[in-house]
Amino acid sequence: MKRTSRTGIPEPSPRTFFAEWSEANDAHCSPAYRLYRVIHRARWGVATLLVGGLTAMVVAPGGAASADPSANTWYRLRMCESSNNYAIDTGNDHYGAYQFDVPTWRSVGGTGYPNRASRSEQDKRALILYRERGWQPWQCASILGLREDADARSGRISDIHFPRAGSPTPPPAVGGVPAFPGGSHWYTYGEHSPNIKRFQDQMHKRGYFPVGTGDYGPNTLRMVKQLQRLNGLVPNGYIGPNTWRLAWTGRYTTSTKTVAPRVPAFPGGSHWYTYGEHSANIKRFQDQMHKRGYFPVGTGDYGPNTLRVVKQLQRLNGLVPNGYIGPNTWRLAWTGRYHD
């Protein structure tokens, strides 16, 4: 039975007043009932918070996955490492969106090359690496100032699942260039393969080689090294994904008058130079760009101007513009295309 206020307007029962009673009717209620509404609303709000908290506990059980870096954090990392390109392979021995090298990729259970794996697999392998080693493997993490959370270095990977292995789908041809057929195998001197013949035949179509035999002999080695040298790659003679692509897209000449500049060996070993460092080797890199007219005399300090030059040099020569001076970027100071 509904109660009636002094004005004669029925007052709702506690069970129905949220659904039926509007704020406008407050003016017609007794002071005692208005106080009752405030207390009841507070009690209802507390109950709602408790229920919401319990629901959240059910939806997100106590697993540490909720402490993983956010999607935006991973996106920022990928943009810095690879411009968010999952299929990238620029010939610097680092592959895919997270720029895995092959040993690290295999240490987290990957097979083949990272850039040939699906986006989902690359994301999950990166998460495994993060849970094993935190942000330490990614130099971009320090550049971006990323901080580790509760999952970093926890070693807990039992909740990361992959679909059952199946036959990988080869990447499609891009721009008329057939996908590299070797998978994780790079062709080298002394081998015989139909794929080597296909490479030779492509160079034959361009007028730079006789009809292919499939044998990787001295003539093929000379041609491959020249192709690599003229396109800013390390002339190691291996036919890998980047060198394969150059048979369709790369610059080439058989002229003996073309003398490639002598490039000194990369002096950093396994260390790649980056923003904020000081080194005599950085000065040597800067001085080489100065000789070409693109930089003042070097100081050895890796500052903003050097970073701008390095990224531009990488961008114009098909490398990931990540700012690191590694073996391939070092080489480009002598052989790479550049303009301001």
N, C-alpha and C positions, 0 to 999 in steps of 0.2 A: 504494500500500500504506500502510495507516494505521500510525502509530507508536503505541507503548504506553507509558504513564507507569509510574512505579515502583509505583503502586498496582494496575496491571493494567487500568486503564480506557483504552480507545482514545482517542487524541487526534485531533481532526479535522485535515484538511489545511487549508492557508490558504485554499483556494478555497471551502470549505464551512463554516468555523467560524462565520460570521455567521448562517447559516441554521439550523445544527444545534446549536450549542453555547450553553448558557445560562450566566448569571453564576453560578448555583449550583454549577456544576462546577469553578469556579476553585479551590476548596479541595482538589480531588483532583489538580490539575496540579502539575507540577514547577515550582520557582521560575524556572527558565530559560524554560519555556514561557509562564508568566504574563508575563514580561518581553517575550517575543516577541509576545504578544497586544497589549500596550500599544503597542508600536512599530508593529505592523501596523494597529491601529485608527487611529493617528495618520496613517499613510500613506494609509489609505482616506479619512479625513476631509478631508485636503488635496486628494485627487483629486476628492472630491465637491464641494468648494468651487469648484475650478477648472471642473468641468463645469457647475455651477450658474451660475457667472459667465459662461461661454460661452453658456449657454442664454439668460440674461438679455440678452446682447448681441444674440442673434438675434431674440428676441421684441421687444425695444425698441431698434431701431437708433438710430444717433447723432442722430436728429432732435430738435429742441428742444421738441417737443410734450410730452416727459416733464417739462419744466420749467414747464409751464403751471400757473396756480393750481389748487389742489385743488377737487374738487366741493363740499366743505364751505365753502371760501372764497367760491365763487360763490354758494352758498346764503345765506350770511350777508349778502353784498352785496345779493342780491335781497330778502331780508327787510327790510333797512333801507330800500331804495329803494321797494319796492312791496308789502310783505308777501307777496312771492313770488307775486304775481298777474300772470300773463302777459297777461290780457285787460283790464287796468285802463286806464281813461281817465277822469280826474277833472276834466278841463277846465283843467288848468294847463299845457297845451301840451307835456306830457311823457307818454309812453305806454309801456305794457307793463312786463314784469318788471324791465327795466334802465333804465326811465324815459328812453328816448331822446327827444330832440326831433326834429322831422322833418328839419331840415338835417343833423344828425349821422347820423341813420338813412340818409339818402341818400348821405352821404359814404362809408359802408361798403357801398354797393351795394344797400341796401334800397329797396323801392318801396311806395307806399301808406302806411299807418299801421303803426307797429311792433306795436301791440296786436292787429292783425288777422293778423299773421304767426304761423306755427306756433311752438311752443316750441323746436323744434330750430333754426329759422332765427334766432330771437331770441338763443339761446345762441351760435350761430356768429358772428352779427354783433357780439355783445359781445366775443367772442374776437378778432375782427379789430380792433376798436377798441382793445382792450388791447394787441395787438401793435404797433399804430401809435402809441398815445399813453400806454400804461401806465394807471395808475389815475387820471390827471389828470382825465378827464371826469366821474368820479363823486365827488361831495362826501362820500357815505357812506363811501368808502374811507378818507378821512382821519379820519372819526369812528370807524371801526372799527380804525384803525391798521394797515391792510393794507400790506404791503411788496411792492415789485416784484421779479420774478425775472428769469432770463436771457432770457425771451421778451418782456418788456415793451419796447416801442419798437423791437423788432427789425425790424419791417416785413416779416417773413416770413409770408406768408399763402397760399403756393402749395399747402399741404397741407390747406387748409380748403375742402371741396367742398360744393356744394349740389345737390339734385336738380334736374332740368330743370324750368323754369317751366311751370306748368299753370294751369288756371282756379282761382282762389282760392275756397275754400268760405266763403260768408258765414256769420257767426256766427248761431246760432239765436236765436229770440226768448227773452227772459228775463223771467219774471214777467208775461207777457202783452204785453210791449213788443216790437214788431217791430224787427228789426235796422235800424240806420241805413242807408239805401239809397244814400247819396251817395259811399261810398268815401272818397277823399281830397278830394272836392269838397264845400265847404260852401255852402249856398244863401244868397243875399243879395238885397238890394233891386234890383228891376228885372228879375229872372229870371222865367221861366215853366217849370213842370215838373209832371208828375203827382205827384211826391213832395211838392212844396209843397202841392198840393191835398189829399193824404192827411193832411199835418200840419194844414192848416186844417180839414178834415172832423173830425179827432179833437177839436180844440178846439170845433168846432160841437156834437159829441155831448155835450160837457161843459157846453154852454150859454153859451160865451164868444165865439162867432164865427159869422157866417153860413155857409151852405154854401160850400165852397171852390170857387175858380175856377182855381187853379194859378198865378195871377199874384201875384208878391210886390210888393204896393203899399204905400201909406202905412198902411192899416189893419192889414195883416199885420206891418209893421215895428213899429207901436205895441204890438201884442199880444205879439210876440216879445220886445221889450225889457222889457215889464212882467213877462213870465214869467221871464226871466233875472234881473231885479232882485229879484223876490220869492223867488227860490230861491238867492241868493248867488252867481250867476254875473256876470261882467262883461257889462253890457248893450250888447253890440256889434252886435246885430241879426242875427248870422249863425246860421243853422240848421245846427249841427253835431251830432255824436253826443250830447252832453250835453243840448243844447236840444231835440233830437228826443225824447229820453227823457222830458223834462219835460212834453211834451204828453199823456203817459199818467200820469205820476206826480207832477208838480210842483204846488205850491200856486199858486193864481191867484185874482184878484178883479178885477172891473171897477169897483169902487167908487172914486169920485174922492176919497173921504175918506182913503184909504190913501196916505200920503205916505212914500215910502221915504227913509231918512236920506241926507243928503248925504255921499258918501264922497270924501275927498281922493284925488287921484291917487297911485299907488304911487311913492314917492320914490327907490326904489333903482335904477331903470333896469334894466340887465341883471344887477345884483348882488342876490342873495337873502341875507337876513340869517340867521345861524345861530349855534349855541351857541358861547359864548366871545367873541363880538364885543361892542363898545361903540359906540353910535351914538345921536345925537339922534332919529333916526327910530325906533329900537327903543323909546326912551322914549315917543315919541308913540303907538306901538302899545300899550305897557303902560298909558299914561294913559287911552286909550280903553276898554280892558278894565276899568280902575279906575272910570271913569264908569258902567259898566254893573254895577258891584258885584262884579266877579270877580277883582280883582287890587289889590294895594296901589299907592300912587303910584309911578310909574315912576322907575327910576334910569338907564336906558339900557344897563345891563349885561344881556347875554343869559345868564342863569344857569339853574340847575335848575328854579326855579319858573316861569320864562318858558317853558322847554322843555315842562314839564308842561301849561301852559295852551295853548300852541300846538298840541301834539299832540291834546289833548282837543278843541279847537276844530275841527281838521281832521277828526278822527274822526267828530264829530257832524254834520258837514256834507258827508260823502262825499268828502273829499280823502284822499290818501295821508298818513298821520300820520308824515311824515318830519322834522318839526321846523323846516323852512325857512320863513321869512317871505318869500313871494313875492307877486306881484300878487293872486292869489285869496285867500290867507290874510290878507293885509293888509285886503282888502275885508270878510272875515268878522268882523273886529274891530268893524265897524259894523253888519253885516247878519246875521251868522251866528247860528245857535242855539247855546246854551251852557248847561251846568250843571256844577256841581262833582261 
